[in-house]
């Protein structure tokens, strides 16, 4: 009977029962769902890790590992599996995608096994498989060619070309964001497995270890990590000595190499110097020759010039003369009416005749004169001779006398002989003279005779020849000779002049030739000069280059020596899965899930508890009379409590079952699939965490039972008779507001009642307000999460980063060219080159990696809008500032003003002071100006990328850089934004669930409260109806209260939700992403609005029951 | 034409196959300004008559005319208006709004009436001028009932219906309340219909209608109704 009553009770107040059930469903479902999800996720990954034998510990060493190292490790007893592996990062070119950095791994592996999902495994050395992931742009059959920038890749990998034969999935590379490459400080783009024969090096890059018994623990739990860490520490201690082994070996090798290098250097240096000297001398000789040649040419030019001048003068003269001659000739021709030649011939003839005559005359004269003169001359000569001889004779005769004299006195026979000969001589001579005198006298006498017979025509004037000659003279107008001479002069003159002219022309030509030759010679000389200069230049260049290279080589050797000293300690890095990128990301995700799973349901839980309490209270209040009856009949308190506990318990069971089912089925699948967007996860392993189910069920049941018990107990404090009477109404008092007369008097009746009611029924007031506030708060939370998350992409990519494309450079050799190609006139287009690298930062002995961006300070404000993380002031990069992003600062406990040690791109360390912390939502960044960087590290800056804000967009940028060298890729932020949006949207689904659930909760709460309101005051309502209040008036009487409560509750919920948001946001933070806690005004309005709308809907639905209240029934007196 | 006319009124409750006749073909008349007493044992149907008269319930059969107004087939809205303007009801258990003072409870009624009396005046009439600003919980049973009467009367209704008004009160207080009712009738010309199971009170009425098992036993007319003070019981 007793229990029958309970069931009837349920049936009669089905609405109430169902609302209770629905609260339980929502609460349990949510709790269950979130708790399960994290467990299921963990289990699925666990299984996957175990199946694929993911390593527990990974070792790295600055020097790699040798076989001796491996042996030593194998000896450690708690290490089950030791697998040494070689890997190499290389570069490949992907068509239309630029350069990609990929990791080559050994195919054969017992640890971190991978799963073949398409194609087959490599069978030949030049085949490969790749790990599927975000950046995989390959197909089976594609060929890849690998290379390295600074060295020959064939020194480390045998084959340079590989054919892709399959696709794999690897537990080691689960996260789609792979780790940083060992090559450059950039992220890896992909991973390939190739047969181990390709790896030439003797040393291993890394060693994977399986720790004994580690599989006992579940992945991502603290127990697992603690266990493995401890073993890691033990390993460190055991292998301490072994760790130095390889370093020592290498030190010796390197030292030797350095020495060899130094020797070679000296050799080459000497050689070079010698060559240079020889070249120098050659050049000096050549120079000299050239100078001489030039001098010659110059001289010749001068001569030629002089000649030319002379020629010109002559020409002038000739021309003048020729002119004159021609004039004269013209005169004559005109006068004579004949051509000059004709005239000349005539004159010549005349002249010749004249001359002939003259000759005759002359001969006559000559003969006469000549003979005459000859004879006279002869006679004169002869007479001279005669005289001479006469003189001689005299002399001789005198001498003879002398001799004779001597003879007369001389006795010496020799002397006598001499004197005799002398005498003879003299006598001879005297004879000769006598002869001569005689002969000559004879001739003279003959000649004198002739002379008497010659006619002397020396006068000439009367000879006939002469007459003829005179005639001719007359004909010639005076003197034929003169005329003839004149004419001849003229004619000849002309001829001569013309000849002279020809000669001059000839001379000119010669001069021209001469000039030409000189020009040619000069040209040749110039060519030679140029050659010489080229040679000189080359020599100089060569000299500089040589010097540079000497310097460089010296520096390198110095550096090598230094580096040898600075070689890192041979300490092995013993890394557990915390350093395994995929693992750590996943671990964080699971932790987040757990955190969400713990906090969010708690909120629902509280709200649900509230509802339960109200519902049960109402029920008990209604059942007052019944309870009294039962007590009067003699039932124990416990039995009565039990009755209602049963009611509650049934609701809980049904609700829990439904909730668990819903939570278990829907949540994990939805959330898991969402996480799949970020991770390449294995199949979902649905598990049924009985533990959690029991926890959920028990907690809710406990709640319900305790609430019910509490409420019933309260009632049971009254005596049965009291219970059977209507409840004594609570004392009414004047409300505070009444004292403010002028407000109070203005209020309408219903308003007054509403106000009084609010203050009178405080518990109802608070419960409603809390309930509604809770729901509004949850709505705010839901919207807030959405706002915070959805906006970060927008702010990050449009606000913080003001550029929309990046041109990645292979090197900065032609960066000027690229910059000019990208230049644009538009005001809002900017191009800023930057150097970007993954730099190490040391702070408080901790080491972290951050993306360092180096750029010109002034230009930085064109493409970055950085805001201070606390004050939101705009930050400007100047030459003293080092700006660090917020999340990084948070993670490493840094604030503005702290000092950190930053590494340059070449590994040089320097201490810097952080000047500001900026807001940044993705990843970690450190911004530093070019000048500052140069000042700190004294290194040159080599740009690695150019940031472009281009109004025309990505296509325009692509067009401009078409065909330009040294560009490795052009990326477009639009695609980045899409990518990140996908990731960020993964959380949207959870948020959606939260919002919907909150909304449902809000609805149920309000419905419940309204119901309670009505059922409590049935009598009151009936009375009002009797008095004659119309339906509308009755509604407003009642609903004013509810609306007011909803209003207050809604307002209270807004700050509540904001606080909850902050809490939740701090929990779901991810390593690299900083979610700003942000709620749009719209969200507040929406949350409030939805609550309000629900209120209205609920009230709408409440009208019917109100109308249905029967006055008669409700006012039934207790008879 | 009488002020109130009940003609062959029946109220039948049907629950599945079971039929319960609360009123079985009842007919009576009441004149304006009369003080009518409806007597009968418990469950006789008195309250049902009053409920129908008061527009809180409708008859299954029959005609009910009040002041030339046929309310037999009136719908909910019409009945509401009827209650609002024509009727003043006094319950056995007062049914005051706990959260309002005595004055406000009366004002609740005067607010919706067309031609109400002054709330304060009415409270004066019932002798509660000093207790106007007290809440019901601060008033004794008699005082509460008087407030209820004030509330009902303040509307200036044509008809004052009282369902065992003194049922929850002691002798002296009860008499006080009845005095008020009588005064309303005599001094203010209200038609009063009062249900009671105390036969002694019949003497104060002009007309006494006896009801038993859903039917009218008899209707007696008092030529000389007594004053309440004179009635002993």
Boltz contact constraints between the chains, C-beta under 6 A:
constraints:
  - contact:
      token1: [A, 729]
      token2: [B, 98]
      max_distance: 6.0
  - contact:
      token1: [A, 731]
      token2: [B, 137]
      max_distance: 6.0
  - contact:
      token1: [A, 732]
      token2: [B, 98]
      max_distance: 6.0
  - contact:
      token1: [A, 732]
      token2: [B, 99]
      max_distance: 6.0
  - contact:
      token1: [A, 732]
      token2: [B, 135]
      max_distance: 6.0
  - contact:
      token1: [A, 732]
      token2: [B, 137]
      max_distance: 6.0
  - contact:
      token1: [A, 749]
      token2: [B, 111]
      max_distance: 6.0
  - contact:
      token1: [A, 753]
      token2: [B, 99]
      max_distance: 6.0
  - contact:
      token1: [A, 756]
      token2: [B, 99]
      max_distance: 6.0
  - contact:
      token1: [A, 757]
      token2: [B, 99]
      max_distance: 6.0
  - contact:
      token1: [A, 760]
      token2: [B, 99]
      max_distance: 6.0
  - contact:
      token1: [A, 1023]
      token2: [B, 95]
      max_distance: 6.0
  - contact:
      token1: [A, 1026]
      token2: [B, 89]
      max_distance: 6.0
  - contact:
      token1: [A, 1027]
      token2: [B, 109]
      max_distance: 6.0
  - contact:
      token1: [A, 1028]
      token2: [B, 83]
      max_distance: 6.0
  - contact:
      token1: [A, 1028]
      token2: [B, 84]
      max_distance: 6.0
  - contact:
      token1: [A, 1028]
      token2: [B, 112]
      max_distance: 6.0
  - contact:
      token1: [A, 1030]
      token2: [B, 80]
      max_distance: 6.0
  - contact:
      token1: [A, 1111]
      token2: [B, 56]
      max_distance: 6.0
  - contact:
      token1: [A, 1112]
      token2: [B, 51]
      max_distance: 6.0
  - contact:
      token1: [A, 1112]
      token2: [B, 56]
      max_distance: 6.0
  - contact:
      token1: [A, 1112]
      token2: [B, 57]
      max_distance: 6.0
  - contact:
      token1: [A, 1117]
      token2: [B, 92]
      max_distance: 6.0
  - contact:
      token1: [A, 1117]
      token2: [B, 93]
      max_distance: 6.0
